[in-house]
Amino acid sequence: MLSNLLHQRRLFGGLFLLILVGVLSACYPKYNWRELSVADGLAVAAFPARPDTAQREIVLNDMKLTFELTSATIDKTVFSIGYSQLPMESTPAQRQEAQRAMVSSLASAMSQPVPDEAFAGEAFVLRSPDASPPLVMHARVVLYYDVVIRQIAAGPINELTSDIAQEFMRSFKIR
């Protein structure tokens, strides 16, 4: 009788611990969305984790630029928004070419052709099934006056669901 009582107590204790772990894991979701100002306050977007910001120098359509990138990573998936201020003296044609060059660099990185909607500033999806692991990239490159803004959600196909990528892509708003 006493051993049966001890067995039941261990069983209920283990069950209680399992339930507690489940409740606590629900309190700490994998994606902890937060809306932030990006592109020097020009836009807002929701990131699934606390992002980091970095700068680097790039050359885009023969223009040397500073590219600022705000990105968050969940497992092997990256969510990022980067931007560059184009020179004030750049012409509308040079600005359009800078946008096209950024779109083309994304497609080249995925070894895929550029979808037509990409050059119009619309969201597009690229897949690289031959990569190991196979990758997917949801992207948009927007030209806003003299600022080119790049938004990307990219990662392994088995990690980055369309719903999560779309949530990030839809969250981007120019103020």
C-alpha positions as CSV (number, residue, x, y, z in Angstrom):
1,M,0.0,0.0,0.0
2,L,2.8,2.4,0.9
3,S,4.8,1.6,-2.2
4,N,1.6,2.1,-4.3
5,L,1.2,5.5,-2.7
6,L,4.8,6.5,-3.4
7,H,4.5,5.3,-7.0
8,Q,1.4,7.4,-7.5
9,R,3.1,10.4,-5.9
10,R,6.1,10.1,-8.2
11,L,3.8,9.7,-11.2
12,F,1.8,12.8,-10.3
13,G,5.0,14.7,-9.5
14,G,6.4,13.8,-13.0
15,L,3.1,14.7,-14.6
16,F,3.0,18.1,-12.8
17,L,6.6,18.8,-13.9
18,L,5.7,17.9,-17.5
19,I,2.7,20.3,-17.4
20,L,4.8,23.0,-15.8
21,V,7.5,22.7,-18.5
22,G,4.7,22.9,-21.2
23,V,3.2,26.0,-19.6
24,L,6.6,27.8,-19.3
25,S,7.5,27.0,-22.9
26,A,4.3,28.5,-24.0
27,C,5.3,31.7,-22.2
28,Y,8.5,31.9,-24.1
29,P,7.6,31.4,-27.7
30,K,10.2,31.0,-30.4
31,Y,9.0,34.1,-32.2
32,N,8.7,37.1,-29.9
33,W,7.5,39.8,-32.3
34,R,8.4,43.4,-31.6
35,E,7.8,46.5,-33.8
36,L,10.8,48.7,-34.3
37,S,11.7,51.8,-36.2
38,V,14.2,51.0,-39.1
39,A,16.0,52.8,-41.9
40,D,16.8,55.8,-39.7
41,G,13.2,56.2,-38.7
42,L,11.9,56.1,-42.3
43,A,10.0,52.9,-41.7
44,V,8.7,50.4,-39.1
45,A,8.8,46.6,-39.1
46,A,8.1,43.8,-36.7
47,F,11.1,41.5,-35.9
48,P,10.7,38.0,-34.4
49,A,13.5,38.5,-31.9
50,R,15.7,41.3,-30.6
51,P,17.6,42.6,-33.7
52,D,21.2,43.8,-34.0
53,T,22.4,46.6,-36.3
54,A,25.6,46.8,-38.3
55,Q,27.0,49.0,-41.0
56,R,29.3,48.2,-43.9
57,E,30.5,49.9,-47.0
58,I,29.1,48.6,-50.3
59,V,29.3,49.6,-54.0
60,L,26.0,49.7,-55.7
61,N,25.8,50.7,-59.4
62,D,29.3,52.4,-59.1
63,M,28.2,54.4,-56.0
64,K,30.1,53.8,-52.8
65,L,27.5,53.7,-50.0
66,T,27.1,53.0,-46.3
67,F,24.6,50.1,-45.9
68,E,23.0,49.8,-42.5
69,L,21.5,46.4,-41.7
70,T,19.1,45.6,-38.8
71,S,18.6,41.9,-38.5
72,A,17.3,39.2,-36.1
73,T,18.0,35.5,-36.3
74,I,15.9,32.5,-35.2
75,D,17.8,29.2,-35.5
76,K,19.1,29.4,-39.1
77,T,16.6,31.9,-40.4
78,V,17.4,35.6,-40.8
79,F,15.0,38.5,-40.8
80,S,16.6,41.8,-42.0
81,I,16.0,45.3,-43.2
82,G,18.9,47.2,-44.7
83,Y,19.1,50.6,-46.3
84,S,21.4,53.0,-48.1
85,Q,21.1,56.7,-48.6
86,L,21.9,57.4,-52.2
87,P,23.9,60.5,-53.0
88,M,21.8,63.6,-53.2
89,E,23.2,64.4,-56.6
90,S,22.2,61.0,-58.0
91,T,19.7,61.1,-60.9
92,P,16.3,59.3,-60.9
93,A,17.8,56.9,-63.5
94,Q,20.8,56.2,-61.2
95,R,18.5,55.6,-58.3
96,Q,16.5,53.1,-60.3
97,E,19.6,51.3,-61.4
98,A,20.8,51.1,-57.7
99,Q,17.5,49.4,-56.9
100,R,17.9,47.0,-59.8
101,A,21.4,46.2,-58.8
102,M,20.3,45.3,-55.3
103,V,17.5,43.1,-56.6
104,S,19.9,41.4,-59.0
105,S,22.4,40.7,-56.3
106,L,19.8,38.9,-54.2
107,A,18.8,36.7,-57.2
108,S,22.4,36.0,-58.0
109,A,23.0,34.9,-54.4
110,M,20.2,32.4,-54.8
111,S,21.3,31.4,-58.3
112,Q,17.8,32.3,-59.6
113,P,16.4,34.6,-62.2
114,V,14.9,37.9,-61.1
115,P,11.0,37.9,-61.0
116,D,9.5,40.9,-62.8
117,E,7.6,42.1,-59.8
118,A,10.9,42.6,-57.9
119,F,11.9,45.6,-60.0
120,A,8.6,47.3,-59.1
121,G,9.3,47.2,-55.4
122,E,6.9,44.3,-54.8
123,A,7.7,41.3,-52.5
124,F,9.1,38.2,-54.3
125,V,10.2,34.7,-53.4
126,L,13.3,32.9,-54.5
127,R,14.1,29.3,-53.8
128,S,17.5,27.6,-54.0
129,P,16.5,23.9,-53.9
130,D,20.1,22.7,-54.8
131,A,21.6,24.4,-51.7
132,S,22.3,22.2,-48.7
133,P,20.0,22.6,-47.0
134,P,17.5,23.9,-49.6
135,L,16.8,27.6,-49.0
136,V,14.0,30.1,-49.4
137,M,14.2,33.9,-49.5
138,H,11.2,36.3,-49.3
139,A,12.4,39.7,-50.3
140,R,11.5,43.2,-51.3
141,V,13.7,46.1,-52.5
142,V,12.0,49.5,-52.3
143,L,13.3,52.8,-53.7
144,Y,11.9,55.7,-51.7
145,Y,13.1,59.0,-53.1
146,D,16.9,58.7,-52.6
147,V,16.9,55.7,-50.2
148,V,17.0,52.1,-51.3
149,I,15.6,49.7,-48.7
150,R,16.0,45.9,-48.7
151,Q,13.8,43.5,-46.7
152,I,14.6,39.8,-46.4
153,A,13.4,36.8,-44.6
154,A,15.7,33.9,-45.6
155,G,16.5,30.4,-44.3
156,P,16.1,26.7,-44.7
157,I,12.9,25.7,-46.4
158,N,12.1,23.4,-43.5
159,E,12.4,26.2,-41.0
160,L,11.0,29.3,-42.6
161,T,7.3,28.8,-43.2
162,S,5.4,31.0,-45.6
163,D,3.2,32.3,-42.8
164,I,6.2,33.5,-40.7
165,A,7.8,35.1,-43.7
166,Q,4.6,36.8,-44.7
167,E,4.1,38.1,-41.2
168,F,7.5,39.8,-41.4
169,M,7.1,41.0,-44.9
170,R,3.6,42.5,-44.2
171,S,4.9,44.3,-41.1
172,F,7.1,46.7,-43.1
173,K,5.6,50.1,-43.5
174,I,7.1,53.4,-44.7
175,R,6.1,56.2,-42.5
